[in-house]
């Protein structure tokens, strides 16, 4: 592989597909079906790009350690992981939000209520800022189950449509922050491959801004 190739770390699924679509719009020749299958490493020789497909929480780690020059990660992951990477562009894709949720008629007044989440750092910081003492329990999946079986009174999780909460009898109680996917860069790569990376950032910035303008025209 030539040294002028750029390596990306991205999550599989929706974020990867939306980010790949942005790159195509920006003029990079990525095949429409090149993400198909179970491959964890996908090359796009025509674009001088190589993609590592990883778990969302692992993307900033790959970028921080320099095995990937660039990554695409949700703002929630960046807030939680706090890795040494540069956040260079809001791609405005995969929009959702972080929220506190629980049973709609929860009892108040319990000292140090339990909060279940896969975002322990975010949850701890948020409730500290609210002046509320809580016990944070880390879970890796099916967070909605915790209030239903009495493991925790509330949860902190990503909410997109709210359908999963509703189906499980839970309600959104507080919004913590809005989340979109961001372009992140390894600091050393930014120095060593500044020309290529700056070009990618600039070309994507144009596409993102055009998308925002179309959205504002449509909603306005």
PyMOL commands that set and color helices and strands:
alter all, ss='L'
color gray80, all
select helices_A, chain A and resi 14-25+45-47+56-64+75-81+120-129+145-149+163-167+187-192+194-219
alter helices_A, ss='H'
color red, helices_A
select strands_A, chain A and resi 6-11+41-44+49-54+70-74+86-90+96-103+113-117+134-138+154-159+170-179+181-185
alter strands_A, ss='S'
color yellow, strands_A
deselect
rebuild
show_as cartoon
